[in-house]
Amino acid sequence: MKQISRKEILNNNIPDHIAIIMDGNGRWAKEKNLPRLAGHNEGINSVREIVRICGEIEVKYLTLYTFSNENWLRPSKEVSAIMSLLMKTISKEIANLHKNNVRFNAIGDLESLPKKPFDRINDGILMTKENTGLNLTLALSYGGRQELISAVKSIIRKFIEKPQEYDMIDEKEFKKHLYTSDMPDPDLLIRTGGEKRISNFLLWQIAYTELFMTDAYWPDFREELLMKSIFDFQNRQRRFGKTGDQVSL
C-alpha cells in the first residue's frame, strides 16, 4: 500500500478517540539481541511521536494500554524495571505534555501501583487538568473484566436501597460507573505486534469500535503506520446495526 500523507487523512473524518494496544516491545528487543527493557525504552519514543501527531491532527482522545492486570505476572525483575521506567518517563515528559496543552489521565487499579509511580501520575493529572488539547489516558494495572466488575459493584452500592429505581439502570447509567465515564467510546482500536485479540482491553467501550491490526512491533509504530490506520478507518462504513443504504442516506 502506498504511503499515506497527513494531507490525505486531514481531508476526511479524523477519529475522535483512538485506543492502542501497544504490543511487541519484548519481541522487538529479542530480534535485535537486546534486553527486553531496551524494547520498552524504544516504545517510549513511539509513544512520544504518536502523542505529538495525534495532537497536531486534532484527535481528541488517545488511550494507551500501558500495563495490564495480567502484566503483574511477568518476572518480578521486568515488572520492577517497567515501573521504574514509567515513573521516570512521566516525570520527564509531563512538563512537555503540559506545554503542549495535553490533558493527562490514567485509568485502572491505580492504587495497586508502587507509591512513586502512583504519586507521579497524580502529579501529572493535577498539573494538566485544565488543559484543553489532546486527552491522553494511560491504562495502568488495567483489565476490562475488572472494570466491569467494579462498575457492577458501584451500581449495587448506589441502588441497593432503591429497588424502585432498578429500571433506571440502562446503558447510559452503566457508563457513568466505568473508568471512562467522561470520554466517548473509541472510534478506532489499533493493535501492534501481530496478535489478533483484544486482551481484556475496554471490553464495554469497543462494542462498535473499528479494529486495525498490524504486524509491526510497537517500537516501529510511527507516523506512517498511524496515517495508514486512520486512512483505513476513513474508508470503512460504520453502520451500527443499520444497513449500508440507511447509513448513506
Secondary structure as UniProt FT lines:
FT   HELIX           6..10
FT   STRAND          17..21
FT   HELIX           25..31
FT   TURN            32..33
FT   HELIX           36..56
FT   TURN            57..58
FT   STRAND          61..68
FT   HELIX           69..73
FT   HELIX           76..99
FT   TURN            100..101
FT   STRAND          103..107
FT   HELIX           110..112
FT   HELIX           115..128
FT   TURN            129..130
FT   STRAND          135..142
FT   HELIX           144..159
FT   TURN            160..161
FT   HELIX           163..168
FT   HELIX           171..175
FT   TURN            176..177
FT   TURN            179..182
FT   STRAND          188..191
FT   TURN            203..208
FT   STRAND          210..213
FT   HELIX           218..220
FT   HELIX           223..234
FT   TURN            240..241
FT   HELIX           244..248
//
